[in-house]
Amino acid sequence: MLMKNNKSKIFISVLFLLVTFCLITGGMYMIAKNIKEKDKYEKVSATITRIDKVYNSVTGEDERVIYVSYEVEGVIYSDVKLNWQSNFMFKGEVITISYLKDNPNIIKSEKENYTAGVILLVMGIIFLGCSGYMIYEIIKKKI
């Protein structure tokens, strides 16, 4: 992309740095939040009992909704919706989930814990590289 003057290059560089800051801060916040909440959750094995396909009118595609059953202190929790899904999950598969100690109906997948934070951090690093390169180009042309 050719830019006609340095002002537009500087503006784009600052914009990239701002996005970088937001992505890295968001990723670090999500990871720190999961580490902080780790003591509130307990791990348990769960069995995928049902997989429904639900039409998403926003994307125009079918989405999979995963339901699991698990046991906590002798109480069986059946068909609890899992807020994380993978196309590689199948009915009858045993997975590890974490449930909230105060309310075992609140669950999350082990993979759900850090994935979003790591994705934001990686995107932030990519944006940092792009903005760093653009700033390098601006400085190189001024020297």
N, C-alpha and C positions, 0 to 999 in steps of 0.2 A: 504494500500500500504506500503510494507516494504522498507525502504531505508537503504543502507549499511553503510553510514557514515553521520556524522554531516554536512559535507560540502554540500552535496546534500540537506539535510533538510534546511539548512540556505539559500541556493540558492532558493529553492521553496518558503520559507517563504518571502524572499525579493521580489520575483516575485509576490506573492499574495498581498503583501503590495503595490507594484507598480500598479497592476491592481485595487486595492482598491482605491488608490489615484485618478486614472484616472476616475473611475466610480463615485465616490463622487464629484469630481471636475466637471465632465460633467453634472451630475444631478443638482448640484447647479447652474451651468452656465445657463442651460436650464430654470430652474425655475426663476432665476433672470432676464433673457432675457424676459420671458413672463410677469413678473411683470413690467419691464421697458416699454415694448411695450403696456401695457394694456390701456394707455391713447390714443394711436393711433387708437384703435378699438372701435367700437360701437356695441352693441348687437341688434339683430333683430330676429323675428320669421321667419322661412323659412319652406317651404313645400317640401318634397322629391317628385320630379316629375318623376324621372326615375332611374331605377337601371339596369345597364348593366352587363353582365358577360363577362369578357375578359380573354382569355387564357394567362397565364404567362409562357413563355417558360423556364424561370429560375427554377421556382418551379414545373412546370409541372401540375399546378392546375389552375382552374378557379378562378378569383378574381372578387369581386363585385366593380363596380364603381358607386358612388352615385352622382346624380345631384339634385340640389335644385333650387327653385324659391323664390324670396323675393322682398320686395319693400323698397326703400330708397328714401325719399323726393319726393314721387310721381312717381319715375322711377321704373319700374318693371324689375328685372334681372331674366331671365329665363334660365333654364338648365345650371347653373354654377356648375362646378365640385367641389365636396367636397373632400378634401385630407384626410379625416378620414372616416372610415366606421366600422360598426358593423354588425354582422350577425342578430342582433335583429332589425335593421332598416327596414322599409317597405315603399312602395310607398304610398303617401298620408299622411304620418306621419308629424306632425309639430314639428320641433326641434328648438333649439336656436343656432344661429351662431353669429360670430363676423365678421364684415366687416371693412376693412381699411377705415378710414374716408376720406383720400385723393383719394382712388380708390376703390369704392364699389364692383368692380369685384374680388378683393382679399378677400377671406373669409377663416375662419377656424372654426371648430367645437368647442363648449365649452369644450368638453372632450379632445380635442387635445391639449389644452393649457398647461396642467401640467402633463399629463399621462407619457410621455417619461422621463421627469425629475424625477418623483417619482419612476419609474421603475429602473432607473439608481441608485438612492439613495438606494433603497432597495437592489439591487444587491451589491452595495458597502458595505453595512452593513453586508450582508452575507459573503462577502469576508473578511471583517475585522474580523469577528468572527472566520473564518477558519484560517486566518493568525495568529491571536492572540493565538488560541489554539496550532498551530504548534510551535510558539515561546515559549509558556509556556512549551510544551513538551521538547524542546531543553534545556531550562534553568533548568527544573526539573531534567533532566538526568545529568547535569553538577554539581549539588549541591550534 
